[in-house]
Amino acid sequence: MAIANTHNRARHSRPKMPKSKPFDAEKGSKELENFIWDMEQCFSVAKIRVVDQVDITMMYLIGAVKLWWRKRIKEDLNAEHSKIKIWDRFKKKLKEKFLSSNTSWIAREEMKKLRHEKSVQEYVKSFISLILNIKNMFEEDKLSNFLLVAAVVVAEEESNNQGRRTGYRGSILGHNIVNCNRKEGELRLYNDYFAENPKFTETQFRRRFRMSHLLSLRIANAMEAHNPYFKQRTDALGVLGLSCLQNVTTAHRILAYGIPADLTDEYLQIGESTVIESLKAFVKAIVEVFGDWYLRAPNEADFYRLLSIGEQCGFPAEGRTALINYTINGHEYTMGYYLADVIYSNWSTFVKTIPKPLGAKRKYFASKQESARKDVERAFGVLQSRFAIVRGPVRYWDEETLANIMKACIIMHNMIIEDERAMNLGFDHEREVNSFISVSHGEILELHDFLQTHNQIRDRATSSQL
């Protein structure tokens, strides 16, 4: 029996009435529309009967609205009128009392007085609230008014930002606009260097780009495939932007000649800020695309190639030098030596200069040593002569960009050497190298000799004698 009663209560129970915000006349006509909509949603969810809807709504009336409704009920009783129990009638009376008949006109007048005093978000929120109160406004009029409001906001923001300095200022009010004819710059560059019959020869191309025509195209294609920045795109007006060749060429010019960023503007039709952006993207992409290969440690094939080249230049084959015996100041020596500066270790195979030499003998030794050492140091001078940016001032660039610039120059230098080697030398780069290595578990005389020689090389006493 108890189970049956519980079942009957569950069958006749209704969902709980959701909470709704109370309504006060001071909140305005828009809040009244929201209040009515919220109450109707609550009636639907809670399945409130039609005869109970008005009574439930009375519990959500506060302030002047509640006083008005109590007065209305009293007047109806005195006049012996029937109490309003139908929701639609109650809703109509509520709107007649608190929803102004000239709401649209008031909203239009308020829109004229609307000013941007706080944030842009608050400004747009107020605008939308007024628009919703104008019942007879067409969509075209709403869009026109919104664009007008946006123009006012932008104008006020520009006025407030006058005199402020930031890293990227964007469009500056009253600033002269230089119309860069990018298409003209692209066409000029193509006809001068990349057309089927270009204006300038391959020799002139090499001098200005520091590399061959084919290698330059290989790099440009790799940049375009790696980073969408180098792809030519159209703007919102359908105007073509910079081509990949323009972006890559301006980076080549700055790296090769060490020129300021705005010096490429006249020929390539690229603004200064865009040139800097292109250079940063270019050197970063060079490192990311080619760094793993061209900055790697030498492999076995590289050693064979270098030894082969050295043998052609008169150096010992397979890296083995002939026996050396010579005497200096009464001391016998059996190993050669390298000329080095003070940053190297005190090894028996390094002959370093004398810092701040005193006396004619020491000065003579230092001058001869440094003169001969310059021949070795010219290896880095080749990189400087190829890419002038390496020997220029670096204060403008941040550390990350500077590191990418140096790495990119080294990578492209190695690419150029590889490209020129393939044309000038008969060395077979595709030759397979025997990678079979035999492992010995017994005593290795060569290893013993190597360790003994290694200790002799690191002998500080011998280094001081030299």
C-alpha positions as CSV (number, residue, x, y, z in Angstrom):
1,M,0.0,0.0,0.0
2,A,2.9,2.3,0.8
3,I,4.5,1.5,-2.5
4,A,1.3,2.4,-4.4
5,N,1.0,5.8,-2.6
6,T,4.6,6.6,-3.5
7,H,3.9,5.7,-7.1
8,N,0.9,8.0,-7.2
9,R,2.8,10.9,-5.7
10,A,5.6,10.5,-8.2
11,R,3.1,10.3,-11.1
12,H,1.3,13.6,-10.1
13,S,4.4,15.6,-9.0
14,R,5.6,18.4,-11.3
15,P,9.1,19.6,-12.1
16,K,10.5,22.2,-9.8
17,M,10.1,25.8,-11.0
18,P,13.5,27.1,-12.2
19,K,14.8,30.3,-10.6
20,S,14.2,33.5,-12.6
21,K,15.4,37.1,-12.1
22,P,12.8,39.4,-10.5
23,F,11.6,42.4,-12.5
24,D,11.6,46.0,-11.4
25,A,10.3,48.9,-13.5
26,E,13.6,50.8,-13.1
27,K,15.4,48.2,-15.3
28,G,13.9,49.5,-18.5
29,S,11.9,48.2,-21.4
30,K,14.5,45.8,-22.6
31,E,14.6,44.0,-19.3
32,L,10.9,43.6,-19.4
33,E,11.1,41.8,-22.7
34,N,13.8,39.5,-21.2
35,F,11.7,38.9,-18.0
36,I,8.6,37.9,-20.0
37,W,10.7,35.5,-22.2
38,D,12.4,34.0,-19.0
39,M,9.0,33.4,-17.4
40,E,7.6,31.7,-20.4
41,Q,10.6,29.4,-20.6
42,C,10.1,28.5,-16.9
43,F,6.4,27.7,-17.5
44,S,7.4,25.4,-20.3
45,V,10.2,23.6,-18.4
46,A,8.2,23.2,-15.2
47,K,4.9,22.4,-17.0
48,I,3.0,25.1,-15.1
49,R,-0.7,25.1,-15.7
50,V,-2.2,28.1,-17.5
51,V,-4.4,29.0,-14.5
52,D,-1.3,29.2,-12.2
53,Q,1.0,31.2,-14.4
54,V,-0.1,34.7,-13.4
55,D,-0.1,33.8,-9.7
56,I,3.5,32.4,-9.9
57,T,4.6,35.5,-11.9
58,M,3.5,37.8,-9.0
59,M,6.2,36.3,-6.8
60,Y,8.9,37.6,-9.2
61,L,7.6,41.2,-9.2
62,I,9.4,43.7,-7.0
63,G,9.4,47.5,-6.5
64,A,7.1,49.7,-8.4
65,V,5.8,46.7,-10.5
66,K,4.7,44.8,-7.5
67,L,2.9,47.9,-6.1
68,W,1.2,48.5,-9.4
69,W,-0.1,44.9,-9.5
70,R,-1.4,45.0,-6.0
71,K,-3.2,48.2,-6.7
72,R,-4.6,46.7,-9.9
73,I,-6.0,43.7,-8.0
74,K,-7.6,46.0,-5.4
75,E,-9.2,48.1,-8.1
76,D,-10.6,45.1,-9.9
77,L,-12.2,43.8,-6.6
78,N,-13.8,47.2,-5.8
79,A,-15.2,47.4,-9.3
80,E,-16.3,43.8,-9.1
81,H,-14.2,42.9,-12.2
82,S,-12.9,39.4,-12.7
83,K,-9.3,38.8,-11.7
84,I,-6.8,38.5,-14.5
85,K,-5.8,34.9,-14.5
86,I,-4.8,34.4,-18.2
87,W,-1.1,34.9,-18.9
88,D,-1.6,36.6,-22.3
89,R,-3.9,39.2,-20.8
90,F,-1.5,39.8,-17.9
91,K,1.4,40.1,-20.3
92,K,-0.5,42.7,-22.4
93,K,-1.3,44.8,-19.3
94,L,2.3,44.6,-18.2
95,K,3.6,45.9,-21.5
96,E,0.9,48.6,-21.7
97,K,2.1,49.9,-18.3
98,F,5.8,49.6,-18.4
99,L,6.7,49.3,-22.1
100,S,6.7,52.7,-23.6
101,S,4.8,53.2,-26.8
102,N,7.7,55.4,-28.1
103,T,10.5,52.9,-27.3
104,S,11.9,53.0,-30.8
105,W,12.0,56.8,-30.9
106,I,13.7,56.9,-27.5
107,A,16.3,54.3,-28.6
108,R,17.0,56.3,-31.7
109,E,17.6,59.4,-29.7
110,E,19.8,57.5,-27.2
111,M,21.8,56.2,-30.1
112,K,22.5,59.8,-31.2
113,K,23.8,60.6,-27.8
114,L,25.9,57.4,-27.5
115,R,29.6,58.2,-26.7
116,H,32.7,56.1,-26.4
117,E,33.6,56.7,-22.7
118,K,34.6,53.3,-21.4
119,S,35.9,50.3,-23.2
120,V,35.1,49.3,-26.8
121,Q,33.2,46.3,-25.6
122,E,30.9,48.4,-23.4
123,Y,30.4,50.8,-26.2
124,V,29.3,48.0,-28.6
125,K,27.1,46.4,-25.9
126,S,25.2,49.6,-25.5
127,F,24.8,50.0,-29.2
128,I,23.4,46.5,-29.6
129,S,21.0,47.0,-26.7
130,L,19.6,50.2,-28.4
131,I,19.3,48.4,-31.8
132,L,17.2,45.7,-30.3
133,N,14.7,48.3,-29.0
134,I,14.1,49.7,-32.5
135,K,11.4,47.5,-34.0
136,N,11.1,49.0,-37.4
137,M,14.7,49.3,-38.5
138,F,15.8,47.4,-41.6
139,E,18.9,45.2,-41.6
140,E,20.6,47.7,-44.0
141,D,20.0,50.5,-41.5
142,K,21.4,48.5,-38.7
143,L,24.6,47.7,-40.6
144,S,24.9,51.4,-41.6
145,N,24.6,52.5,-38.0
146,F,27.0,49.9,-36.8
147,L,29.7,51.0,-39.4
148,L,29.1,54.6,-38.3
149,V,29.7,53.6,-34.7
150,A,32.8,51.6,-35.7
151,A,34.2,54.6,-37.5
152,V,33.6,56.8,-34.4
153,V,35.4,54.2,-32.2
154,V,38.4,54.0,-34.5
155,A,38.7,57.8,-34.8
156,E,38.6,58.2,-31.0
157,E,41.1,55.4,-30.5
158,E,43.5,57.0,-33.1
159,S,43.1,60.3,-31.3
160,N,43.8,58.7,-27.9
161,N,46.9,56.9,-29.3
162,Q,48.5,60.0,-30.7
163,G,52.0,60.4,-29.3
164,R,52.3,56.8,-28.0
165,R,55.2,54.8,-29.2
166,T,55.2,51.0,-29.6
167,G,57.2,48.4,-31.4
168,Y,54.7,48.2,-34.3
169,R,52.6,51.3,-34.6
170,G,50.5,50.2,-37.6
171,S,48.8,52.8,-39.7
172,I,49.5,56.3,-38.5
173,L,46.9,59.0,-38.9
174,G,48.1,61.6,-41.4
175,H,51.1,59.5,-42.4
176,N,52.1,59.6,-46.1
177,I,51.5,56.3,-47.9
178,V,54.1,55.2,-50.4
179,N,52.5,53.1,-53.1
180,C,55.1,50.3,-53.7
181,N,54.5,48.9,-57.1
182,R,55.3,45.3,-56.1
183,K,54.4,43.9,-59.4
184,E,56.8,46.2,-61.2
185,G,59.6,45.1,-58.8
186,E,58.8,41.4,-59.3
187,L,58.8,41.8,-63.1
188,R,62.1,43.8,-63.1
189,L,63.8,41.2,-60.9
190,Y,62.5,38.3,-63.1
191,N,63.7,39.9,-66.4
192,D,67.1,40.8,-64.9
193,Y,68.0,37.5,-63.5
194,F,65.5,34.7,-63.8
195,A,64.0,34.9,-67.3
196,E,64.9,32.5,-70.0
197,N,67.2,35.1,-71.5
198,P,68.0,37.3,-68.5
199,K,69.5,40.8,-68.8
200,F,72.6,39.9,-66.7
201,T,75.0,37.0,-67.3
202,E,75.6,34.0,-65.0
203,T,78.9,35.6,-63.9
204,Q,77.1,38.7,-62.8
205,F,74.5,36.6,-61.1
206,R,77.2,34.8,-59.1
207,R,78.8,38.0,-58.1
208,R,75.6,39.5,-56.8
209,F,73.9,36.4,-55.3
210,R,77.2,34.7,-54.2
211,M,76.0,31.5,-55.8
212,S,74.9,30.0,-59.1
213,H,71.5,30.5,-60.6
214,L,70.4,26.9,-60.1
215,L,71.5,26.9,-56.4
216,S,69.6,30.1,-55.8
217,L,66.4,28.6,-57.3
218,R,66.9,25.5,-55.2
219,I,67.0,27.6,-52.0
220,A,64.0,29.7,-53.1
221,N,61.9,26.6,-53.8
222,A,62.9,25.1,-50.4
223,M,61.9,28.3,-48.6
224,E,58.5,28.4,-50.3
225,A,57.8,24.8,-49.5
226,H,58.9,25.1,-45.9
227,N,57.4,28.4,-44.8
228,P,54.0,29.8,-46.1
229,Y,55.5,33.3,-45.6
230,F,57.4,33.0,-48.8
231,K,54.3,32.1,-50.9
232,Q,52.8,34.9,-53.0
233,R,49.3,35.7,-51.7
234,T,46.6,38.2,-52.4
235,D,45.3,40.7,-49.9
236,A,41.6,41.5,-49.1
237,L,41.4,43.7,-52.2
238,G,42.8,41.0,-54.5
239,V,46.2,42.7,-54.9
240,L,49.1,40.3,-55.3
241,G,51.7,40.5,-52.5
242,L,55.5,39.9,-52.7
243,S,56.7,36.9,-54.6
244,C,59.1,34.3,-53.2
245,L,61.9,35.6,-55.4
246,Q,61.5,39.1,-54.1
247,N,61.7,38.0,-50.4
248,V,64.6,35.7,-51.0
249,T,66.5,38.1,-53.2
250,T,66.3,40.9,-50.6
251,A,67.7,38.5,-48.0
252,H,70.5,37.6,-50.3
253,R,71.4,41.2,-50.9
254,I,71.6,42.1,-47.2
255,L,73.6,39.0,-46.4
256,A,76.0,39.4,-49.3
257,Y,76.6,43.2,-49.1
258,G,75.7,44.0,-45.5
259,I,73.5,46.9,-46.7
260,P,70.8,48.6,-44.7
261,A,67.3,47.2,-44.9
262,D,65.8,50.3,-46.7
263,L,68.4,50.2,-49.5
264,T,66.5,47.4,-51.4
265,D,63.3,49.5,-51.5
266,E,64.0,51.2,-54.8
267,Y,64.8,48.1,-56.8
268,L,62.7,45.4,-55.2
269,Q,59.8,47.6,-54.1
270,I,59.9,46.3,-50.5
271,G,59.5,48.4,-47.4
272,E,62.1,48.5,-44.6
273,S,60.0,46.6,-42.0
274,T,59.1,43.9,-44.5
275,V,62.8,43.5,-45.5
276,I,63.7,42.9,-41.9
277,E,60.9,40.4,-41.5
278,S,61.9,38.6,-44.7
279,L,65.5,38.3,-43.6
280,K,64.6,36.9,-40.2
281,A,62.2,34.3,-41.8
282,F,64.9,33.5,-44.5
283,V,67.8,32.7,-42.2
284,K,65.5,30.8,-39.8
285,A,64.2,28.6,-42.6
286,I,67.7,28.0,-44.0
287,V,68.8,26.6,-40.6
288,E,65.7,24.5,-40.3
289,V,65.8,23.1,-43.8
290,F,69.5,22.6,-44.5
291,G,71.1,22.8,-41.0
292,D,71.0,19.0,-40.2
293,W,73.0,18.2,-43.3
294,Y,75.4,21.2,-43.9
295,L,76.2,21.7,-40.2
296,R,76.8,18.0,-39.4
297,A,80.1,16.5,-38.3
298,P,82.2,15.0,-41.2
299,N,81.3,11.5,-42.0
300,E,83.6,8.8,-43.6
301,A,82.8,9.9,-47.1
302,D,83.8,13.5,-46.2
303,F,87.2,12.3,-44.9
304,Y,87.9,10.3,-48.0
305,R,87.0,13.3,-50.2
306,L,89.2,15.7,-48.2
307,L,92.1,13.3,-48.2
308,S,91.7,12.9,-51.9
309,I,91.7,16.7,-52.4
310,G,94.7,17.1,-50.1
311,E,96.6,14.5,-52.0
312,Q,96.0,16.4,-55.3
313,C,97.4,19.5,-53.6
314,G,100.6,17.7,-52.4
315,F,99.6,16.7,-48.9
316,P,100.3,13.2,-47.6
317,A,97.9,10.6,-48.9
318,E,95.5,9.0,-46.4
319,G,96.4,11.6,-43.8
320,R,99.7,10.0,-42.9
321,T,102.7,12.4,-42.8
322,A,106.3,11.5,-43.4
323,L,108.7,11.1,-40.5
324,I,109.8,14.5,-39.3
325,N,113.1,15.2,-37.6
326,Y,114.5,18.7,-36.9
327,T,116.5,20.6,-34.3
328,I,115.7,24.0,-32.8
329,N,117.9,25.6,-30.1
330,G,119.6,22.2,-29.4
331,H,116.3,20.3,-29.0
332,E,115.3,17.4,-31.2
333,Y,111.7,17.2,-32.4
334,T,109.9,14.4,-34.3
335,M,106.4,16.0,-34.8
336,G,105.2,19.0,-36.9
337,Y,103.4,21.9,-35.5
338,Y,100.7,24.4,-36.3
339,L,100.8,28.2,-35.9
340,A,98.1,29.4,-33.5
341,D,97.1,32.3,-31.3
342,V,96.9,32.5,-27.5
343,I,93.4,30.9,-27.2
344,Y,94.8,27.4,-28.1
345,S,96.1,25.0,-25.5
346,N,99.8,24.6,-24.7
347,W,100.5,21.5,-26.8
348,S,103.7,20.5,-28.4
349,T,102.1,20.8,-31.9
350,F,101.0,24.4,-31.4
351,V,103.4,27.3,-31.8
352,K,101.7,30.4,-30.4
353,T,102.6,34.1,-30.6
354,I,104.0,36.1,-27.8
355,P,101.4,38.5,-26.4
356,K,102.9,42.0,-25.8
357,P,106.4,41.0,-26.8
358,L,109.3,43.0,-25.2
359,G,112.7,43.2,-26.9
360,A,113.7,42.9,-30.6
361,K,114.0,39.1,-30.5
362,R,110.5,38.5,-29.2
363,K,109.0,41.2,-31.4
364,Y,110.7,39.6,-34.5
365,F,109.3,36.2,-33.6
366,A,105.8,37.5,-33.0
367,S,105.7,39.4,-36.3
368,K,106.9,36.4,-38.3
369,Q,104.5,34.0,-36.5
370,E,101.5,36.3,-37.0
371,S,102.4,36.9,-40.6
372,A,102.5,33.2,-41.4
373,R,99.4,32.5,-39.3
374,K,97.3,34.9,-41.4
375,D,97.4,32.4,-44.2
376,V,95.5,30.0,-42.0
377,E,93.1,32.6,-40.7
378,R,92.1,33.5,-44.2
379,A,89.7,30.6,-44.2
380,F,87.3,32.6,-42.1
381,G,88.1,35.6,-44.3
382,V,86.6,33.8,-47.2
383,L,83.3,33.6,-45.3
384,Q,83.5,37.3,-44.6
385,S,84.3,38.2,-48.2
386,R,81.3,36.2,-49.4
387,F,78.8,37.5,-46.8
388,A,79.7,41.1,-45.8
389,I,77.1,41.0,-43.0
390,V,79.4,38.8,-41.0
391,R,82.0,41.5,-40.7
392,G,79.6,44.3,-40.0
393,P,78.1,45.7,-36.8
394,V,75.6,43.4,-35.0
395,R,74.0,45.7,-32.5
396,Y,70.8,45.9,-34.4
397,W,70.0,42.1,-34.3
398,D,68.8,40.2,-31.4
399,E,70.8,37.1,-30.2
400,E,68.5,34.5,-31.8
401,T,68.5,36.3,-35.2
402,L,72.2,36.8,-35.1
403,A,72.8,33.1,-34.4
404,N,70.6,32.3,-37.4
405,I,72.4,34.7,-39.6
406,M,75.8,33.2,-38.8
407,K,74.5,29.6,-39.2
408,A,72.7,30.5,-42.5
409,C,75.9,32.1,-43.9
410,I,77.9,29.0,-43.0
411,I,75.3,26.7,-44.4
412,M,75.1,28.6,-47.7
413,H,78.9,28.8,-47.9
414,N,79.0,25.0,-47.6
415,M,76.3,24.7,-50.2
416,I,78.2,27.0,-52.6
417,I,81.4,25.0,-52.1
418,E,79.6,21.8,-52.8
419,D,77.9,23.3,-55.9
420,E,81.2,24.6,-57.3
421,R,83.1,21.4,-56.5
422,A,80.7,19.4,-58.6
423,M,81.5,21.6,-61.6
424,N,85.3,22.1,-61.2
425,L,86.5,18.8,-59.7
426,G,86.2,15.3,-61.0
427,F,85.7,13.8,-57.6
428,D,82.9,11.2,-57.4
429,H,80.6,12.3,-54.5
430,E,78.4,9.3,-55.0
431,R,81.2,6.8,-54.5
432,E,80.3,4.1,-52.0
433,V,82.6,3.9,-49.1
434,N,83.4,0.5,-47.5
435,S,81.8,0.8,-44.1
436,F,82.9,-2.7,-43.0
437,I,84.7,-2.4,-39.7
438,S,86.7,-5.3,-38.2
439,V,86.7,-5.7,-34.4
440,S,89.9,-6.9,-32.7
441,H,89.9,-8.4,-29.2
442,G,93.7,-8.7,-28.8
443,E,96.4,-6.2,-28.1
444,I,96.4,-3.4,-30.7
445,L,99.9,-1.9,-31.3
446,E,98.4,1.0,-33.3
447,L,96.3,2.1,-30.4
448,H,99.3,2.0,-28.1
449,D,101.3,4.2,-30.5
450,F,98.3,6.5,-30.9
451,L,98.0,7.1,-27.1
452,Q,101.8,7.6,-26.8
453,T,101.7,10.2,-29.6
454,H,98.7,11.8,-28.1
455,N,100.5,12.4,-24.8
456,Q,103.5,13.8,-26.7
457,I,101.2,16.3,-28.4
458,R,99.9,17.6,-25.1
459,D,103.3,18.1,-23.6
460,R,103.5,21.6,-22.2
461,A,107.2,21.6,-21.8
462,T,107.8,21.0,-25.5
463,S,105.3,23.7,-26.3
464,S,107.3,26.2,-24.2
465,Q,110.6,25.2,-25.8
466,L,109.2,25.9,-29.3
